[in-house]
Amino acid sequence: MLDTARIIGLQVIGIKDGKSIGTVSQVVCDLASGALKGLIVGVGAAEKGVLAEDLAVIGEDAVMIPSSDVVKHLSEMPELLKFRHDPSQGLLTVVTDDGTRLGYVSRIWVDPVARRVTRYEVTAGLLYTLTEGALLLPIVPGSVHGEDILIVPTEELLTLAAHTPGLRARLERLHGRVQQKTSAAREIAIKAAERAREQAAAAREAAEKAAAKAKEAAERLSKTVESVRERVGPTTQEQREGGEQAEQAEPKTPAGEAPVNEAPEAEAPAEESAQTQEGGCPQAHAQGEIEEAEVRPTEDQKPEMQ
């Protein structure tokens, strides 16, 4: 038996032309039927494939093929693409058909002559492997090898366990742990649902209270507006009526006529002012005439003065 991990990294050589094709990067197996499907050579864009039926020898240090002509691009090999598992996605997961996860495929052994898978190892992690040990399984009839999951029928496992020492006990312990985890998960889900219902009820109650407060505020605002309207409305009406009455009482001046001056008494001071400007004050004028008469000599006084 040969561990597929030992095949990875071997050089692929054509016997006829002695040409090196590259190194093995992946071994493709069908764990449902147990068939070795072929090898993938190279990585990335340079990936090519070799079918198991074209392999001449899988040796300790190299993989021999008839010639380089049997190496083809992966796009021309749908069987290899169907069963290959991308290593970047992690190990292939193994579950039973009743939903119990057994672990991951960590190692595969093949018969290099018969081109068949003899067994594979299932582990649930380093700690689990150290405490419980790895689970070695043969090819289980009725299995389904998908792109990411290997599904194994529980009944077939139990049938195999009857003939495999320690396998039945391992499966029973694993099944018990799964049931415990399932029960714990169910309880957590129930509690989460209850909390969600309580939170929803509290949110609904808060929304109802907020709606009631908003309604009360709207009613108070409406009452305030009505009260203000009742107080302001009549005053505004009275002011409007008073303004209309004042407009009716004010006489209207016909167009093109000057407004009538209702205070004629104001003309007298204006006339006096005009006279004052032209002739001066009448009293002052009379006083001046008197003084001039006193100073001017009479006809009888003129000779004496000479």
Stockholm file with secondary structure:
# STOCKHOLM 1.0

chainA/1-306         MLDTARIIGLQVIGIKDGKSIGTVSQVVCDLASGALKGLIVGVGAAEKGVLAEDLAVIGEDAVMIPSSDVVKHLSEMPELLKFRHDPSQGLLTVVTDDGTRLGYVSRIWVDPVARRVTRYEVTAGLLYTLTEGALLLPIVPGSVHGEDILIVPTEELLTLAAHTPGLRARLERLHGRVQQKTSAAREIAIKAAERAREQAAAAREAAEKAAAKAKEAAERLSKTVESVRERVGPTTQEQREGGEQAEQAEPKTPAGEAPVNEAPEAEAPAEESAQTQEGGCPQAHAQGEIEEAEVRPTEDQKPEMQ
#=GR chainA/1-306 SS CEEHHHHTTCEEEETTTCCEEEEEEEEEEETTTTEEEEEEESSGGGCEEEEGGGCCEECSSEEEESCGGGCEEGGGCHHHHHHCCCGGGCSEEEEETTSCEEEEEEEEEEETTTTEEEEEEEESCHHHHHHHCCEEECCCTTCEECSSEEEECHHHHHHHHTTSTTHHHHHHHHHHHHHHHHHHHHHHHHHHHHHHHHHHHHHHHHHHHHHHHHHHHHHHHHHHHHHHHHHHHHHHHHHHHHHHHHHHHSCCCCTTCCCCCSCGGGHHHHHHHHHHHHHCCHHHHHHHHHHHHHHSCCTTTHHHHC
#=GC SS_cons         CEEHHHHTTCEEEETTTCCEEEEEEEEEEETTTTEEEEEEESSGGGCEEEEGGGCCEECSSEEEESCGGGCEEGGGCHHHHHHCCCGGGCSEEEEETTSCEEEEEEEEEEETTTTEEEEEEEESCHHHHHHHCCEEECCCTTCEECSSEEEECHHHHHHHHTTSTTHHHHHHHHHHHHHHHHHHHHHHHHHHHHHHHHHHHHHHHHHHHHHHHHHHHHHHHHHHHHHHHHHHHHHHHHHHHHHHHHHHHSCCCCTTCCCCCSCGGGHHHHHHHHHHHHHCCHHHHHHHHHHHHHHSCCTTTHHHHC
//
